[in-house]
Amino acid sequence: MIKLTSLAGAAGCAAKLGAGDLSEVAFPLGQLFDSAAHPNLMVGLAEPDDAAVYKLNDTQAIISTTDFFPPVVDDPYWFGAIAAANAMSDVYAMGGEVLMAINLCAFPASLDLAILSEILRGG
């Protein structure tokens, strides 16, 4: 079986856009969602945080997040499990409870789809 980590040019968060660059990209988008126009948006792009928070009512809010990174281990199942735990940790960091998840992946067409199935099974 292929070593998943051999497919990555950088590992983990090091493969992501740096904090300064991310701030530069996200800041103009945050201006589109100012608090006056969107009073229920408790945490948005203007604040660098783990997730967005949208108030539903006085006692409930939705926490929304996504994450994406290259393989950090070679085993597809464990890569999926690590990716899922990492994404859920952003919800926990905001004080929330995970109610659902959506898988997001980019997968090379040249690889066996059984590898992708195993990644998704882990996550």
Stockholm file with secondary structure:
# STOCKHOLM 1.0

chainA/1-123         MIKLTSLAGAAGCAAKLGAGDLSEVAFPLGQLFDSAAHPNLMVGLAEPDDAAVYKLNDTQAIISTTDFFPPVVDDPYWFGAIAAANAMSDVYAMGGEVLMAINLCAFPASLDLAILSEILRGG
#=GR chainA/1-123 SS CCCGGGGCSSCGGGGSCCHHHHHHHHHHHHGGGCTTTCTTEEECTTSCCSSEEEECSSSCEEEECCCCCCCSSSCHHHHHHHHHHHHHHHHHHTTCCCCCCCCCCCCCTTSCHHHHHHHHHHC
#=GC SS_cons         CCCGGGGCSSCGGGGSCCHHHHHHHHHHHHGGGCTTTCTTEEECTTSCCSSEEEECSSSCEEEECCCCCCCSSSCHHHHHHHHHHHHHHHHHHTTCCCCCCCCCCCCCTTSCHHHHHHHHHHC
//
